Amino acid sequence: MITDKFENYKRYSSLHRDWDKAFAVISEWLSKPIPEGANVETFVDGIKLVMQTYATLEPEDKKYEGHRKCIDVQLLVKGYETIYYGDGNSMEVVTPYSEERDHMQFADVEHNSPIHLAERCFAVFFPMEAHKTQCKWNDITGAVKIIAKLPL
């Protein structure tokens, strides 16, 4: 798992062959005004890119998720949130793995690590690094996030 600021994304170009390509699309999206309530999903050369607009929630209202076939990059564009992080290999699976969606869900754990994302900060989750996203930091707020799923 990695966290950093958007302006430092080039430091991680060697992590994945499509890293720079994904951030080129993200940079293009960030160069334009974001429409109110924006929810966009697109594919660029096999990279899934999603822009989400949402209200953060109480942690108990969210579930941990994990992936096996992608690196999950989450960039907070607007607002702030907490993402809880854990080792999916040691967590109980509550929604079985879907090959088609490359997605599974895990039960809550007593010990986890909170990650606080502010505007223009990102977190990177590797396969089986469980993450519970869209949780409130201090208060429930509106947020906009861009997610890039880099295929392995």
N, CA, C and O of each residue as an XYZ file, in Angstrom:
608
protein
N       0.849     -1.162      0.000
C       0.000      0.000      0.000
C       0.897      1.228      0.000
O       1.922      1.280      0.680
N       0.480      2.211     -0.782
C       1.226      3.467     -0.904
C       0.233      4.606     -0.754
O      -0.898      4.507     -1.230
N       0.638      5.679     -0.105
C      -0.132      6.924     -0.129
C       0.830      8.053     -0.478
O       1.998      8.041     -0.090
N       0.306      9.035     -1.225
C       1.120     10.185     -1.601
C       0.210     11.263     -2.168
O      -1.006     11.093     -2.251
N       0.825     12.376     -2.556
C       0.110     13.486     -3.178
C       0.150     13.340     -4.692
O       1.091     12.776     -5.250
N      -0.881     13.855     -5.347
C      -0.998     13.748     -6.801
C       0.258     14.250     -7.507
O       0.722     13.620     -8.457
N       0.810     15.366     -7.059
C       1.963     15.944     -7.768
C       3.194     15.036     -7.735
O       4.158     15.283     -8.459
N       3.174     13.992     -6.907
C       4.309     13.072     -6.825
C       4.091     11.766     -7.588
O       4.884     10.835     -7.444
N       3.040     11.679     -8.391
C       2.697     10.392     -9.001
C       3.809      9.839     -9.890
O       3.923      8.620    -10.024
N       4.621     10.683    -10.495
C       5.667     10.190    -11.409
C       6.740      9.384    -10.682
O       7.475      8.623    -11.312
N       6.835      9.542     -9.373
C       7.799      8.748     -8.593
C       7.526      7.253     -8.710
O       8.420      6.435     -8.494
N       6.292      6.899     -9.052
C       5.862      5.503     -9.021
C       5.672      4.909    -10.416
O       5.069      3.844    -10.553
N       6.173      5.574    -11.439
C       5.992      5.115    -12.822
C       6.471      3.688    -13.047
O       5.919      2.980    -13.889
N       7.473      3.261    -12.320
C       8.016      1.923    -12.530
C       7.148      0.817    -11.917
O       7.427     -0.363    -12.129
N       6.110      1.173    -11.167
C       5.257      0.164    -10.539
C       4.460     -0.656    -11.553
O       4.203     -1.840    -11.339
N       4.073     -0.020    -12.650
C       3.186     -0.692    -13.605
C       3.353     -0.059    -14.976
O       3.530      1.153    -15.099
N       3.295     -0.888    -15.993
C       3.484     -0.411    -17.377
C       2.464      0.650    -17.784
O       2.752      1.472    -18.653
N       1.272      0.649    -17.171
C       0.215      1.590    -17.548
C       0.063      2.756    -16.565
O      -0.874      3.546    -16.684
N       0.971      2.867    -15.606
C       0.873      3.914    -14.584
C       0.776      5.303    -15.221
O      -0.154      6.054    -14.928
N       1.720      5.643    -16.079
C       1.742      6.983    -16.691
C       0.531      7.214    -17.590
O       0.005      8.325    -17.659
N       0.096      6.171    -18.271
C      -1.084      6.276    -19.137
C      -2.330      6.592    -18.305
O      -3.135      7.444    -18.681
N      -2.482      5.904    -17.179
C      -3.628      6.150    -16.300
C      -3.587      7.571    -15.762
O      -4.611      8.254    -15.741
N      -2.420      8.025    -15.326
C      -2.321      9.370    -14.777
C      -2.431     10.450    -15.842
O      -2.760     11.593    -15.522
N      -2.163     10.116    -17.103
C      -2.406     11.080    -18.185
C      -3.905     11.331    -18.331
O      -4.335     12.470    -18.512
N      -4.700     10.257    -18.253
C      -6.158     10.408    -18.324
C      -6.661     11.164    -17.095
O      -7.492     12.065    -17.211
N      -6.157     10.797    -15.927
C      -6.565     11.479    -14.700
C      -6.228     12.966    -14.788
O      -7.050     13.808    -14.428
N      -5.043     13.290    -15.256
C      -4.638     14.696    -15.401
C      -5.555     15.448    -16.351
O      -5.893     16.608    -16.116
N      -5.953     14.780    -17.425
C      -6.893     15.402    -18.373
C      -8.230     15.675    -17.695
O      -8.798     16.754    -17.857
N      -8.731     14.711    -16.941
C      -9.993     14.905    -16.219
C      -9.877     16.056    -15.232
O     -10.805     16.853    -15.095
N      -8.735     16.149    -14.537
C      -8.556     17.197    -13.535
C      -8.386     18.583    -14.153
O      -8.571     19.591    -13.471
N      -8.036     18.639    -15.436
C      -7.831     19.931    -16.096
C      -9.145     20.618    -16.468
O      -9.149     21.779    -16.877
N     -10.254     19.898    -16.325
C     -11.570     20.425    -16.683
C     -12.439     20.530    -15.432
O     -12.219     19.815    -14.454
N     -13.423     21.421    -15.468
C     -14.355     21.476    -14.327
C     -15.091     20.139    -14.183
O     -15.496     19.534    -15.176
N     -15.256     19.695    -12.959
C     -15.960     18.442    -12.697
C     -17.435     18.756    -12.517
O     -17.803     19.510    -11.617
N     -18.291     18.179    -13.373
C     -19.726     18.452    -13.264
C     -20.285     17.987    -11.921
O     -19.832     16.987    -11.363
N     -21.244     18.699    -11.423
C     -21.917     18.338    -10.169
C     -22.484     16.926    -10.300
O     -23.146     16.612    -11.289
N     -22.229     16.086     -9.318
C     -22.764     14.730     -9.319
C     -22.116     13.808    -10.333
O     -22.722     12.811    -10.726
N     -20.896     14.113    -10.768
C     -20.235     13.331    -11.819
C     -20.039     11.878    -11.396
O     -19.537     11.592    -10.309
N     -20.443     10.976    -12.271
C     -20.167      9.549    -12.135
C     -19.860      9.030    -13.528
O     -20.749      8.936    -14.374
N     -18.600      8.694    -13.762
C     -18.130      8.323    -15.091
C     -17.349      7.026    -14.972
O     -16.598      6.832    -14.016
N     -17.526      6.138    -15.944
C     -16.728      4.915    -16.018
C     -16.297      4.735    -17.458
O     -17.119      4.810    -18.373
N     -14.999      4.496    -17.665
C     -14.492      4.311    -19.018
C     -13.309      3.354    -18.985
O     -12.723      3.104    -17.932
N     -12.968      2.824    -20.151
C     -11.793      1.984    -20.301
C     -10.866      2.639    -21.309
O     -11.311      3.078    -22.369
N      -9.581      2.709    -20.987
C      -8.571      3.247    -21.896
C      -7.460      2.210    -21.968
O      -6.738      2.000    -20.993
N      -7.323      1.564    -23.114
C      -6.275      0.551    -23.318
C      -6.241     -0.485    -22.197
O      -5.165     -0.843    -21.719
N      -7.401     -0.965    -21.779
C      -7.488     -2.002    -20.759
C      -7.469     -1.504    -19.325
O      -7.597     -2.298    -18.393
N      -7.312     -0.195    -19.134
C      -7.328      0.388    -17.790
C      -8.740      0.869    -17.508
O      -9.302      1.648    -18.278
N      -9.309      0.408    -16.413
C     -10.632      0.888    -16.009
C     -10.444      2.154    -15.186
O      -9.691      2.169    -14.213
N     -11.142      3.224    -15.589
C     -11.100      4.494    -14.868
C     -12.515      4.879    -14.481
O     -13.435      4.828    -15.297
N     -12.675      5.266    -13.221
C     -13.989      5.600    -12.690
C     -13.889      6.915    -11.926
O     -12.972      7.110    -11.129
N     -14.844      7.818    -12.175
C     -14.993      9.009    -11.343
C     -16.289      8.842    -10.571
O     -17.342      8.589    -11.158
N     -16.210      8.984     -9.249
C     -17.374      8.800     -8.384
C     -17.631     10.063     -7.574
O     -16.700     10.716     -7.102
N     -18.900     10.393     -7.424
C     -19.329     11.451     -6.508
C     -20.197     10.779     -5.448
O     -21.116     10.029     -5.779
N     -19.909     11.044     -4.178
C     -20.626     10.349     -3.107
C     -20.504     11.127     -1.800
O     -19.728     12.076     -1.693
N     -21.274     10.710     -0.829
C     -21.146     11.208      0.539
C     -20.440     10.120      1.341
O     -20.776      8.941      1.227
N     -19.465     10.516      2.151
C     -18.790      9.535      2.995
C     -19.794      8.956      3.993
O     -20.837      9.551      4.263
N     -19.460      7.794      4.529
C     -20.367      7.071      5.417
C     -19.670      6.682      6.708
O     -18.449      6.787      6.826
N     -20.450      6.238      7.663
C     -19.897      5.664      8.878
C     -19.160      4.373      8.503
O     -19.630      3.636      7.635
N     -18.033      4.086      9.128
C     -17.275      2.879      8.771
C     -18.092      1.591      8.857
O     -17.901      0.684      8.047
N     -18.997      1.504      9.829
C     -19.782      0.263      9.964
C     -20.767      0.070      8.803
O     -21.336     -1.012      8.655
N     -20.970      1.096      7.988
C     -21.865      0.977      6.836
C     -21.137      0.555      5.562
O     -21.756      0.448      4.503
N     -19.850      0.320      5.654
C     -19.041     -0.072      4.494
C     -18.403     -1.436      4.750
O     -18.294     -1.876      5.894
N     -17.981     -2.103      3.665
C     -17.306     -3.398      3.774
C     -15.914     -3.298      3.151
O     -15.666     -2.491      2.256
N     -15.017     -4.143      3.654
C     -13.706     -4.261      3.032
C     -13.859     -4.955      1.687
O     -14.686     -5.854      1.533
N     -13.054     -4.531      0.715
C     -13.028     -5.201     -0.577
C     -11.586     -5.511     -0.935
O     -10.648     -4.949     -0.371
N     -11.438     -6.417     -1.883
C     -10.102     -6.755     -2.350
C     -10.155     -7.254     -3.774
O     -11.219     -7.587     -4.297
N      -8.987     -7.301     -4.397
C      -8.856     -7.703     -5.800
C      -7.682     -8.665     -5.930
O      -6.789     -8.691     -5.083
N      -7.695     -9.444     -6.986
C      -6.594    -10.373     -7.262
C      -5.846    -10.012     -8.531
O      -4.675    -10.360     -8.685
N      -6.519     -9.312     -9.448
C      -5.940     -9.117    -10.779
C      -5.674     -7.664    -11.142
O      -5.466     -7.353    -12.315
N      -5.676     -6.768    -10.161
C      -5.405     -5.373    -10.496
C      -4.765     -4.647     -9.327
O      -4.873     -5.056     -8.171
N      -4.100     -3.562     -9.667
C      -3.639     -2.590     -8.686
C      -4.697     -1.505     -8.673
O      -5.074     -0.999     -9.730
N      -5.177     -1.145     -7.513
C      -6.286     -0.202     -7.343
C      -5.723      1.140     -6.870
O      -5.231      1.253     -5.748
N      -5.801      2.150     -7.734
C      -5.318      3.490     -7.402
C      -6.535      4.366     -7.116
O      -7.442      4.454     -7.944
N      -6.562      5.012     -5.958
C      -7.704      5.842     -5.568
C      -7.212      7.248     -5.259
O      -6.481      7.463     -4.292
N      -7.621      8.210     -6.096
C      -7.225      9.608     -5.955
C      -8.427     10.431     -5.512
O      -9.437     10.489     -6.214
N      -8.320     11.057     -4.366
C      -9.402     11.917     -3.886
C      -9.263     13.285     -4.539
O      -8.245     13.959     -4.382
N     -10.278     13.680     -5.261
C     -10.267     14.950     -5.988
C     -10.853     16.069     -5.134
O     -10.347     17.191     -5.121
N     -11.918     15.744     -4.428
C     -12.623     16.747     -3.625
C     -13.093     16.101     -2.333
O     -13.557     14.960     -2.335
N     -12.973     16.833     -1.223
C     -13.424     16.333      0.064
C     -12.295     15.644      0.810
O     -11.119     15.888      0.543
N     -12.658     14.792      1.734
C     -11.698     14.006      2.496
C     -12.406     12.767      3.007
O     -13.619     12.768      3.214
N     -11.628     11.703      3.210
C     -12.212     10.451      3.669
C     -11.171      9.617      4.383
O      -9.970      9.878      4.301
N     -11.654      8.617      5.080
C     -10.798      7.610      5.691
C     -10.994      6.313      4.921
O     -12.118      5.921      4.607
N      -9.880      5.659      4.625
C      -9.896      4.316      4.047
C      -9.254      3.406      5.086
O      -8.159      3.688      5.573
N      -9.928      2.328      5.420
C      -9.361      1.355      6.342
C      -8.678      0.261      5.527
O      -9.171     -0.148      4.476
N      -7.549     -0.200      6.024
C      -6.674     -1.088      5.277
C      -6.348     -2.318      6.117
O      -6.139     -2.212      7.325
N      -6.303     -3.485      5.474
C      -5.942     -4.710      6.172
C      -5.397     -5.748      5.201
O      -5.433     -5.555      3.985
N      -4.898     -6.835      5.740
C      -4.350     -7.927      4.941
C      -5.473     -8.894      4.583
O      -5.934     -9.661      5.428
N      -5.904     -8.854      3.341
C      -7.002     -9.702      2.897
C      -6.719    -11.190      3.031
O      -7.646    -11.993      3.140
N      -5.444    -11.563      3.023
C      -5.091    -12.984      3.160
C      -5.432    -13.535      4.537
O      -5.560    -14.748      4.701
N      -5.580    -12.664      5.529
C      -5.879    -13.132      6.887
C      -7.287    -12.744      7.336
O      -7.617    -12.862      8.516
N      -8.123    -12.279      6.393
C      -9.479    -11.839      6.742
C     -10.513    -12.835      6.236
O     -10.295    -13.524      5.239
N     -11.634    -12.901      6.932
C     -12.729    -13.792      6.533
C     -13.443    -13.222      5.305
O     -13.838    -12.057      5.293
N     -13.600    -14.045      4.287
C     -14.309    -13.656      3.067
C     -15.809    -13.759      3.330
O     -16.292    -14.804      3.766
N     -16.558    -12.666      3.065
C     -18.006    -12.695      3.257
C     -18.758    -12.651      1.928
O     -19.913    -13.072      1.862
N     -18.130    -12.154      0.885
C     -18.675    -12.241     -0.464
C     -17.598    -12.895     -1.315
O     -16.526    -12.323     -1.511
N     -17.882    -14.103     -1.824
C     -16.852    -14.838     -2.566
C     -16.302    -14.044     -3.753
O     -16.954    -13.148     -4.289
N     -15.103    -14.402     -4.133
C     -14.424    -13.748     -5.243
C     -15.210    -13.922     -6.535
O     -15.652    -15.024     -6.860
N     -15.380    -12.828     -7.267
C     -15.987    -12.842     -8.594
C     -14.880    -12.642     -9.621
O     -14.266    -11.577     -9.692
N     -14.639    -13.668    -10.403
C     -13.626    -13.599    -11.457
C     -13.956    -12.476    -12.444
O     -13.075    -11.732    -12.875
N     -15.222    -12.369    -12.788
C     -15.660    -11.361    -13.765
C     -15.409     -9.935    -13.279
O     -14.963     -9.082    -14.046
N     -15.695     -9.680    -12.003
C     -15.543     -8.327    -11.449
C     -14.199     -8.112    -10.760
O     -13.869     -6.985    -10.389
N     -13.421     -9.181    -10.584
C     -12.184     -9.132     -9.804
C     -12.452     -8.429     -8.477
O     -11.849     -7.403     -8.161
N     -13.367     -9.007     -7.716
C     -13.840     -8.335     -6.507
C     -14.278     -9.375     -5.485
O     -14.886    -10.387     -5.834
N     -13.963     -9.115     -4.224
C     -14.446     -9.912     -3.108
C     -14.608     -8.982     -1.924
O     -14.036     -7.893     -1.900
N     -15.392     -9.412     -0.935
C     -15.577     -8.605      0.268
C     -15.193     -9.421      1.496
O     -15.303    -10.647      1.523
N     -14.735     -8.685      2.519
C     -14.240     -9.294      3.745
C     -15.016     -8.782      4.947
O     -15.588     -7.692      4.920
N     -15.025     -9.588      6.003
C     -15.634     -9.188      7.272
C     -14.763     -8.116      7.922
O     -13.558     -8.037      7.684
N     -15.402     -7.303      8.740
C     -14.653     -6.315      9.520
C     -13.667     -7.028     10.433
O     -13.879     -8.171     10.839
N     -12.598     -6.333     10.739
C     -11.596     -6.859     11.657
C     -11.422     -5.876     12.804
O     -11.665     -4.677     12.664
N     -10.999     -6.409     13.933
C     -10.833     -5.570     15.114
C      -9.649     -4.617     14.955
O      -9.711     -3.461     15.376
N      -8.580     -5.108     14.349
C      -7.372     -4.293     14.184
C      -7.202     -3.964     12.705
O      -7.083     -4.858     11.867
N      -7.193     -2.693     12.401
C      -7.010     -2.246     11.029
C      -6.236     -0.940     11.055
O      -6.009     -0.358     12.116
N      -5.841     -0.494      9.892
C      -5.070      0.743      9.807
C      -5.868      1.784      9.041
O      -6.193      1.567      7.874
N      -6.194      2.911      9.668
C      -6.890      3.976      8.938
C      -5.902      4.807      8.117
O      -4.795      5.113      8.559
N      -6.335      5.153      6.925
C      -5.568      6.025      6.037
C      -6.452      7.233      5.777
O      -7.588      7.079      5.329
N      -5.957      8.414      6.046
C      -6.734      9.627      5.798
C      -6.305     10.234      4.475
O      -5.137     10.568      4.280
N      -7.265     10.372      3.567
C      -6.989     10.992      2.271
C      -7.600     12.381      2.236
O      -8.792     12.556      2.493
N      -6.776     13.364      1.919
C      -7.234     14.734      1.697
C      -7.285     14.964      0.190
O      -6.896     14.097     -0.593
N      -7.767     16.134     -0.206
C      -7.860     16.452     -1.634
C      -6.507     16.322     -2.313
O      -5.477     16.746     -1.788
N      -6.543     15.720     -3.506
C      -5.375     15.540     -4.374
C      -4.325     14.604     -3.766
O      -3.135     14.709     -4.063
N      -4.786     13.692     -2.912
C      -3.927     12.633     -2.392
C      -4.458     11.297     -2.918
O      -5.649     11.154     -3.196
N      -3.551     10.322     -3.050
C      -3.990      9.018     -3.541
C      -3.458      7.900     -2.667
O      -2.491      8.057     -1.922
N      -4.127      6.764     -2.787
C      -3.702      5.522     -2.144
C      -3.654      4.445     -3.213
O      -4.488      4.419     -4.118
N      -2.686      3.566     -3.106
C      -2.512      2.464     -4.053
C      -2.630      1.162     -3.268
O      -1.943      0.968     -2.265
N      -3.507      0.269     -3.733
C      -3.704     -1.023     -3.083
C      -3.350     -2.127     -4.073
O      -3.829     -2.145     -5.207
N      -2.508     -3.038     -3.622
C      -2.064     -4.153     -4.432
C      -2.988     -5.346     -4.179
O      -3.786     -5.318     -3.242
N      -2.889     -6.399     -5.010
C      -3.783     -7.550     -4.815
C      -3.792     -8.048     -3.374
O      -2.757     -8.164     -2.718
N      -4.991     -8.332     -2.918
C      -5.284     -8.859     -1.586
C      -4.952     -7.891     -0.455
O      -4.881     -8.305      0.702
N      -4.751     -6.632     -0.760
C      -4.683     -5.611      0.280
C      -6.106     -5.078      0.433
O      -6.569     -4.262     -0.364
N      -6.779     -5.552      1.461
C      -8.187     -5.208      1.668
C      -8.307     -3.728      2.028
O      -7.479     -3.178      2.755
N      -9.347     -3.106      1.504
C      -9.561     -1.686      1.780
C     -11.052     -1.397      1.874
O     -11.853     -1.881      1.073
N     -11.400     -0.600      2.869
C     -12.786     -0.162      3.097
C     -12.794      1.340      2.844
O     -12.270      2.118      3.642
N     -13.394      1.736      1.725
C     -13.314      3.117      1.254
C     -14.568      3.913      1.593
O     -15.555      3.371      2.089
N     -14.503      5.197      1.317
C     -15.640      6.123      1.426
C     -16.133      6.288      2.866
O     -17.306      6.592      3.087
N     -15.255      6.091      3.836
C     -15.633      6.277      5.236
C     -15.351      7.716      5.663
O     -14.430      8.361      5.161
N     -16.152      8.195      6.587
C     -15.970      9.576      7.050
C     -14.619      9.716      7.743
O     -14.107      8.766      8.335
N     -14.057     10.910      7.658
C     -12.818     11.222      8.381
C     -13.222     11.703      9.767
O     -13.060     10.969     10.743
N     -13.735     12.896      9.871
C     -14.322     13.384     11.125
C     -15.836     13.488     10.986
O     -16.597     13.059     11.854
N     -16.245     14.071      9.866
C     -17.669     14.287      9.594
C     -18.031     13.666      8.260
O     -17.161     13.414      7.426
N     -19.306     13.422      8.060
C     -19.791     12.965      6.765
C     -19.765     14.161      5.820
O     -20.327     15.215      6.120
N     -19.102     13.985      4.669
C     -18.954     15.074      3.704
C     -19.146     14.538      2.292
O     -19.139     13.328      2.067
N     -19.316     15.443      1.356
C     -19.340     15.082     -0.051
C     -17.915     14.875     -0.545
O     -16.982     15.518     -0.063
N     -17.754     13.981     -1.503
C     -16.424     13.690     -2.041
C     -16.514     13.338     -3.516
O     -17.549     12.886     -4.005
N     -15.411     13.556     -4.208
C     -15.242     13.115     -5.595
C     -13.923     12.359     -5.641
O     -12.903     12.839     -5.146
N     -13.953     11.172     -6.240
C     -12.759     10.338     -6.323
C     -12.614      9.797     -7.735
O     -13.600      9.528     -8.421
N     -11.349      9.642     -8.157
C     -11.040      8.950     -9.412
C     -10.304      7.674     -9.049
O      -9.350      7.686     -8.271
N     -10.765      6.574     -9.625
C     -10.159      5.261     -9.381
C      -9.613      4.738    -10.703
O     -10.298      4.783    -11.725
N      -8.390      4.246    -10.680
C      -7.799      3.581    -11.834
C      -7.474      2.157    -11.423
O      -6.816      1.929    -10.408
N      -7.937      1.202    -12.217
C      -7.657     -0.209    -11.950
C      -6.672     -0.684    -13.012
O      -7.024     -0.842    -14.181
N      -5.429     -0.909    -12.581
C      -4.354     -1.292    -13.487
C      -4.272     -2.816    -13.533
O      -3.970     -3.451    -12.522
N      -4.537     -3.405    -14.696
C      -4.582     -4.874    -14.779
C      -3.198     -5.504    -14.640
O      -2.195     -4.967    -15.110
N      -3.179     -6.663    -13.978
C      -1.918     -7.419    -13.838
C      -1.890     -8.559    -14.840
O      -0.920     -9.315    -14.889
